[in-house]
């Protein structure tokens, strides 16, 4: 341990907010502390600085902790600070400081408050009073800031920091950032249409969406963004809505519907799109084996590249086997999509499938299937009335929420009774054919499986020409 005849001093400086970002505040403190050390004839062996670090937040102060370690090691016998509140803003930290310094006889001096004598009961009492006052000042300041933030939030003003993803600051105002806002709207609609969060995350990544830090987002980040009430123009403060004056990207009705879907624990979190290609494992070769996708996509540099479907027999033994089905991928995909979309437009299909899914005889008078069309018509009527100014937004939200709930009940009942959730979901939309086309690969695969068995017939077509007559659909509905 160092000799007590030579009192090595350490200077500690700290400032909570370095607005200029140049460390000028701690530099001024250091200069004043060095002058005090010279007047006292102390030898300054080390300086410690926590710039832009609060002593009230409770977060660790790296330089302060290093100084305490040096005190415990016996390398420092005197601490100099500009003021006692630079050392402590919390009485709990002051108590720890006293417990470390008192047994070692470490002295504390400040430019503003003078000598803080921790060796006597009166001196420690004074130090604790100063610490209590410093903590009170911090608490009062925190209360004022919280009140100002609440007032700003109630007025729909931004509370500072980074502008949230989806908006930008322009001419002193918060306005929509078009690119990010489009991702949020498209992601919301995709979830409402039955797509999974994983699918939305993939779409955002494929579309080039990046976070404010410039990185690709994972599903947790995408979910957090979609569930922000600000998307619907609702500002919250400590979890409570306080204003609706923020620039909205979505309607309140769509946001609440999205919120219900993402928070519904009964909805599987995994994506339905487990397969890369639409018809892998669905379309069969004439031999009975299913086809799988292979190959590379064509590019400007390599236009000769093509993705293909071919019979699994080709994979057996790692060699090509003549006489089995091979088809160009995009042509077969497009043809199957066209046929399925047209089939979904049949006016009788909706009632037949829903009745069968609910195990209701076709000859009876099922309530669920006819009600579906009526519900969709009511939903469209509500939207038209709102657009015409006949009803208020609250009426639109309430009415649409009720319709969504009834449709969801029909879908759940149909699925419980043996129906395909993806097929039922598509049929419950106003335009099933278009809904199928707009759906992701996972949903399209499920719908195709529910409707038909597809097989490539044996036969020779014209080279380079797609032959739809060699594609057979065996409809599971019987026609």
C-alpha positions in Angstrom: 0.0 0.0 0.0 1.3 3.5 -0.8 2.7 5.6 2.1 0.3 7.9 3.9 2.9 10.7 3.9 2.3 11.1 0.1 -1.3 11.5 -0.7 -1.9 10.5 -4.3 -5.0 12.2 -5.7 -7.5 11.2 -8.4 -9.7 13.6 -10.2 -13.2 12.5 -11.2 -15.3 14.4 -13.7 -18.8 13.7 -15.0 -21.5 15.3 -17.0 -25.0 13.8 -17.6 -25.6 15.1 -21.1 -22.8 16.3 -23.5 -25.0 18.2 -25.9 -22.1 19.5 -27.9 -20.5 16.1 -28.1 -17.0 17.5 -27.6 -16.4 16.8 -23.9 -16.1 20.5 -23.1 -18.1 20.2 -19.9 -15.8 17.6 -18.3 -12.8 19.5 -19.6 -13.8 22.6 -17.7 -14.3 20.5 -14.5 -10.9 19.0 -14.9 -9.2 22.4 -15.2 -10.8 23.6 -12.0 -10.0 20.4 -10.1 -6.3 20.6 -11.2 -6.1 24.1 -9.8 -7.5 22.9 -6.5 -5.0 20.1 -6.4 -2.1 22.6 -7.0 -3.3 24.8 -4.2 -3.5 21.9 -1.8 -0.1 20.5 -2.9 -1.6 17.2 -4.0 0.0 14.9 -6.6 -2.6 13.9 -9.2 -1.8 10.4 -10.3 -4.9 9.7 -12.4 -8.0 11.2 -13.8 -11.3 9.5 -14.4 -14.1 10.9 -16.6 -17.6 9.7 -17.3 -18.7 11.9 -20.1 -22.4 11.9 -21.1 -23.2 9.5 -18.3 -26.0 9.9 -15.7 -25.3 9.3 -12.0 -29.0 9.1 -11.3 -30.1 6.4 -13.8 -28.4 3.6 -11.9 -26.5 2.5 -15.0 -22.9 1.5 -14.5 -20.3 4.3 -14.7 -17.1 2.7 -16.0 -14.6 5.4 -15.0 -16.1 5.7 -11.5 -15.9 1.9 -11.0 -12.2 2.0 -12.0 -11.5 4.8 -9.5 -13.1 2.8 -6.7 -11.0 -0.2 -7.6 -7.8 2.0 -7.4 -8.9 3.3 -4.0 -9.4 -0.3 -2.7 -5.9 -1.2 -4.1 -4.4 1.6 -2.1 -3.2 3.7 -5.1 -5.4 6.7 -4.4 -5.8 8.5 -1.0 -7.6 11.6 -2.1 -10.6 12.2 -4.5 -11.2 15.6 -6.1 -14.4 16.4 -7.9 -15.9 19.7 -9.1 -18.9 19.2 -6.8 -20.3 16.3 -4.7 -23.2 15.8 -7.2 -20.6 14.9 -9.8 -19.7 11.9 -7.7 -23.2 10.8 -6.6 -26.8 11.5 -7.4 -28.2 8.5 -5.5 -27.9 8.0 -1.8 -27.3 4.2 -2.2 -24.1 4.9 -4.2 -23.0 7.4 -1.6 -23.3 4.8 1.1 -21.2 2.4 -0.9 -18.6 5.1 -1.5 -18.4 5.9 2.3 -18.1 2.2 3.1 -15.0 2.0 0.8 -13.3 5.3 1.6 -13.8 5.6 5.4 -11.8 2.5 6.5 -8.9 3.6 4.3 -8.9 7.2 5.4 -9.5 8.4 1.9 -10.3 12.2 1.7 -12.8 13.8 -0.6 -12.5 17.4 -1.8 -14.7 19.4 -4.2 -14.2 22.8 -5.9 -17.7 23.9 -5.0 -18.4 22.3 -1.6 -14.9 22.1 -0.1 -13.7 19.3 2.1 -16.2 16.4 2.7 -14.9 14.8 5.9 -16.0 11.1 6.0 -13.9 10.3 9.1 -16.4 11.8 11.5 -20.1 11.3 12.1 -20.9 14.9 11.5 -18.9 14.9 8.2 -20.7 11.8 7.0 -24.0 13.3 8.0 -23.2 16.4 5.9 -22.2 14.2 3.0 -25.5 12.3 3.2 -27.5 15.6 3.4 -25.7 16.8 0.3 -26.4 13.4 -1.4 -30.1 13.6 -0.5 -30.4 17.1 -1.9 -28.6 15.9 -5.1 -31.0 13.0 -5.4 -34.0 15.2 -4.8 -32.9 17.6 -7.6 -32.6 14.7 -10.0 -36.0 13.4 -9.0 -37.6 16.8 -9.4 -35.9 17.2 -12.8 -37.2 13.7 -13.8 -40.7 14.7 -12.8 -40.6 17.9 -14.8 -39.3 16.0 -17.9 -42.0 13.4 -17.6 -44.6 16.1 -17.3 -43.2 17.9 -20.4 -43.1 14.6 -22.3 -46.7 13.8 -21.4 -47.8 17.3 -22.5 -45.9 16.9 -25.8 -47.4 13.4 -26.3 -50.9 14.6 -25.7 -50.3 17.3 -28.3 -49.1 14.6 -30.8 -45.6 15.9 -30.8 -42.5 13.8 -31.1 -40.7 13.2 -27.8 -37.2 13.2 -29.2 -34.5 10.7 -30.2 -34.6 8.9 -33.5 -37.8 9.4 -35.6 -39.6 6.0 -35.7 -39.3 3.7 -38.7 -42.1 4.8 -41.1 -41.7 8.6 -40.6 -39.2 11.3 -41.1 -38.6 14.8 -39.9 -39.2 17.4 -42.6 -39.2 21.2 -42.1 -39.6 20.7 -38.4 -42.6 18.4 -38.7 -43.0 14.6 -38.6 -44.2 13.3 -41.9 -44.6 9.9 -43.5 -41.5 8.2 -45.0 -42.9 6.7 -48.2 -40.7 3.6 -48.5 -41.0 2.4 -44.9 -44.7 3.4 -44.7 -45.4 1.2 -47.8 -43.7 -1.8 -46.1 -45.9 -1.3 -43.0 -49.1 -1.0 -45.0 -48.3 -4.1 -47.2 -47.2 -6.1 -44.1 -50.4 -5.2 -42.3 -52.5 -6.2 -45.3 -50.6 -9.5 -45.7 -51.2 -10.5 -42.0 -54.9 -9.6 -42.4 -55.0 -11.7 -45.6 -53.8 -14.7 -43.6 -50.0 -14.7 -44.3 -47.6 -15.4 -41.5 -45.2 -13.1 -39.8 -42.3 -15.1 -41.3 -43.6 -14.5 -44.8 -43.9 -10.8 -44.2 -40.4 -10.7 -42.8 -39.2 -12.5 -46.0 -41.1 -10.0 -48.2 -39.5 -7.1 -46.4 -36.1 -8.6 -46.8 -36.6 -9.3 -50.5 -37.9 -5.7 -50.9 -34.8 -4.2 -49.4 -36.3 -3.1 -46.1 -33.7 -2.3 -43.4 -33.9 -1.0 -39.9 -32.8 2.5 -38.8 -29.3 1.0 -38.1 -29.2 -0.3 -41.7 -29.6 -4.0 -41.0 -32.1 -6.6 -42.2 -34.9 -7.1 -39.7 -35.9 -10.4 -38.0 -39.5 -11.5 -37.2 -39.3 -10.0 -33.7 -38.4 -6.6 -35.1 -41.0 -6.8 -37.8 -43.7 -7.8 -35.3 -42.7 -4.9 -32.9 -43.0 -2.4 -35.8 -46.4 -3.7 -37.0 -47.8 -3.6 -33.4 -46.9 0.1 -32.8 -50.1 2.1 -32.1 -48.4 5.0 -33.8 -49.1 3.3 -37.1 -52.7 4.1 -36.6 -51.9 7.7 -35.4 -52.3 6.8 -31.7 -49.6 8.1 -29.4 -49.1 6.3 -26.1 -47.3 7.4 -22.9 -46.2 4.6 -20.5 -48.6 2.3 -22.3 -51.7 4.5 -22.2 -53.1 6.2 -25.3 -52.8 10.0 -24.8 -53.3 11.5 -28.4 -54.5 10.7 -31.9 -52.7 13.5 -33.6 -49.7 11.5 -35.0 -49.6 11.1 -38.8 -51.4 7.8 -39.4 -50.2 5.1 -41.8 -53.2 2.8 -41.2 -56.8 3.1 -40.2 -57.6 2.3 -36.6 -59.9 -0.5 -37.7 -57.1 -2.3 -39.7 -54.6 -1.8 -36.9 -56.9 -3.3 -34.3 -57.6 -6.2 -36.6 -53.9 -6.8 -37.1 -53.3 -6.5 -33.3 -55.9 -9.1 -32.6 -54.3 -11.5 -35.2 -50.7 -11.1 -34.0 -51.7 -11.5 -30.4 -53.9 -14.5 -31.0 -52.0 -17.5 -29.5 -54.2 -20.0 -31.4 -52.7 -18.9 -34.7 -49.5 -20.9 -35.6 -46.4 -18.7 -35.7 -44.7 -20.8 -38.3 -45.0 -19.9 -42.0 -47.1 -22.1 -44.3 -44.5 -21.5 -47.0 -42.1 -24.4 -46.2 -41.5 -25.2 -49.8 -39.5 -23.1 -52.2 -41.5 -24.0 -55.3 -45.2 -24.0 -55.8 -45.8 -27.5 -57.2 -43.0 -29.5 -55.7 -44.6 -32.6 -54.1 -48.0 -31.7 -55.5 -48.0 -32.4 -59.2 -47.4 -36.1 -60.1 -45.6 -37.6 -63.1 -47.5 -40.2 -65.1 -45.5 -42.8 -63.3 -47.0 -41.8 -59.9 -43.9 -40.1 -58.4 -44.2 -36.3 -57.6 -42.1 -33.7 -59.4 -39.6 -31.5 -57.7 -38.0 -28.2 -58.7 -34.4 -27.6 -59.7 -32.2 -25.3 -61.8 -31.3 -21.6 -61.6 -33.3 -18.5 -62.6 -32.5 -16.8 -65.8 -30.4 -13.6 -65.6 -29.3 -11.0 -68.1 -25.9 -12.5 -68.2 -27.2 -16.1 -68.4 -30.6 -16.0 -70.2 -30.3 -19.7 -71.0 -30.8 -20.7 -67.4 -34.3 -22.1 -66.6 -35.9 -23.5 -63.5 -37.6 -26.8 -64.2 -39.9 -29.4 -62.5 -38.8 -33.0 -63.1 -40.0 -36.4 -61.8 -38.3 -37.6 -58.6 -37.2 -40.7 -60.4 -34.4 -38.6 -61.9 -33.0 -38.2 -58.4 -32.8 -41.9 -57.7 -29.2 -43.1 -58.2 -28.2 -39.6 -59.3 -28.8 -40.2 -63.0 -31.2 -39.0 -65.7 -33.9 -41.5 -66.6 -35.7 -41.1 -69.9 -39.4 -41.1 -70.3 -40.4 -39.2 -67.1 -42.0 -35.8 -66.8 -40.0 -32.6 -67.1 -41.7 -29.2 -67.4 -40.5 -25.6 -67.4 -41.4 -24.2 -64.0 -42.9 -20.7 -64.6 -45.2 -22.0 -67.4 -46.6 -24.9 -65.3 -46.9 -22.6 -62.3 -48.8 -20.0 -64.2 -51.1 -22.5 -65.9 -52.0 -24.2 -62.6 -52.7 -20.8 -60.9 -55.0 -19.8 -63.8 -57.0 -23.0 -63.6 -57.3 -22.9 -59.8 -58.2 -19.2 -59.7 -61.0 -19.8 -62.4 -62.3 -22.8 -60.4 -62.5 -20.7 -57.2 -64.7 -18.2 -59.0 -67.5 -20.8 -59.5 -70.6 -19.4 -57.8 -71.6 -22.7 -56.3 -68.2 -23.6 -54.9 -68.3 -21.4 -51.8 -71.5 -22.8 -50.4 -70.6 -26.4 -51.4 -67.2 -26.4 -49.7 -68.3 -24.6 -46.6 -71.3 -26.9 -46.2 -69.1 -30.0 -46.7 -66.5 -28.7 -44.3 -69.2 -28.2 -41.7 -70.6 -31.7 -42.5 -74.0 -30.3 -43.5 -76.0 -32.1 -46.1 -76.3 -30.3 -49.4 -80.0 -30.9 -49.5 -80.6 -29.2 -46.1 -80.6 -25.4 -45.4 -77.2 -24.7 -44.0 -77.0 -21.3 -42.3 -73.2 -20.7 -42.5 -72.6 -20.7 -46.3 -75.4 -18.2 -47.4 -74.5 -15.9 -44.5 -70.9 -15.6 -45.7 -72.0 -13.7 -48.8 -74.3 -11.5 -46.8 -71.5 -10.6 -44.3 -69.1 -9.7 -47.1 -71.8 -7.5 -48.7 -72.4 -5.7 -45.4 -68.7 -5.1 -45.0 -68.5 -3.4 -48.4 -71.6 -1.4 -47.6 -70.1 -0.1 -44.4 -66.9 1.1 -46.3 -69.1 2.9 -48.9 -71.1 4.6 -46.2 -68.0 5.8 -44.3 -66.4 7.1 -47.6 -69.7 9.0 -48.3 -69.6 10.6 -44.8 -72.8 8.9 -43.7 -71.3 7.1 -40.7 -68.5 7.9 -38.3 -65.2 6.1 -38.0 -66.2 4.6 -34.7 -69.3 3.1 -36.4 -67.2 1.7 -39.2 -64.7 0.1 -36.7 -67.5 -1.4 -34.6 -69.5 -2.7 -37.6 -66.4 -4.1 -39.4 -65.1 -5.7 -36.2 -68.4 -7.5 -35.7 -68.4 -8.8 -39.3 -64.7 -10.0 -39.0 -65.7 -11.8 -35.8 -68.6 -13.6 -37.5 -66.5 -14.5 -40.5 -63.8 -15.8 -38.2 -66.3 -18.0 -36.3 -67.5 -19.5 -39.6 -63.9 -20.2 -40.6 -63.0 -21.8 -37.3 -66.1 -24.0 -37.4 -65.4 -25.1 -40.9 -61.8 -25.9 -40.2 -62.7 -27.8 -37.0 -65.1 -29.9 -39.0 -62.5 -31.0 -41.5 -62.0 -28.2 -43.9 -58.7 -26.7 -45.1 -58.1 -23.4 -43.2 -56.3 -21.9 -46.3 -59.1 -22.9 -48.7 -61.8 -21.7 -46.3 -60.0 -18.4 -45.7 -59.7 -17.7 -49.5 -63.4 -18.6 -50.0 -64.5 -16.2 -47.3 -63.1 -13.2 -49.2 -65.0 -11.1 -51.7 -62.9 -12.3 -54.7 -61.6 -15.9 -54.0 -59.8 -16.1 -57.3 -57.8 -12.9 -56.8 -57.2 -13.7 -53.2 -55.7 -17.0 -54.3 -53.4 -15.2 -56.8 -52.3 -12.6 -54.2 -51.6 -15.3 -51.5 -48.1 -16.5 -50.7 -46.7 -19.8 -51.9 -47.7 -21.7 -48.7 -51.3 -20.7 -48.9 -51.5 -21.4 -52.6 -50.0 -24.9 -52.1 -52.6 -25.7 -49.4 -55.5 -24.5 -51.6 -54.3 -26.5 -54.6 -53.9 -29.6 -52.4 -57.4 -29.1 -51.0 -59.0 -28.7 -54.5 -57.4 -31.2 -56.9 -54.9 -33.9 -57.6 -52.8 -32.9 -60.6 -50.9 -35.2 -62.9 -48.7 -34.8 -66.0 -50.0 -37.3 -68.6 -47.7 -39.5 -70.7 -47.3 -38.1 -74.2 -45.1 -36.0 -76.4 -45.8 -32.4 -77.0 -44.2 -29.9 -79.4 -40.6 -29.1 -78.3 -40.5 -25.7 -76.6 -44.3 -25.4 -76.5 -46.3 -25.8 -73.3 -49.0 -28.5 -73.7 -52.0 -27.9 -71.3 -53.8 -30.9 -72.7 -51.2 -33.1 -70.9 -52.0 -31.6 -67.5 -54.9 -33.5 -65.8 -56.9 -32.1 -62.8 -58.8 -34.5 -60.7 -61.1 -32.3 -58.7 -61.7 -33.5 -55.2 -65.2 -32.0 -55.2 -66.1 -34.5 -57.9 -66.5 -32.1 -60.9 
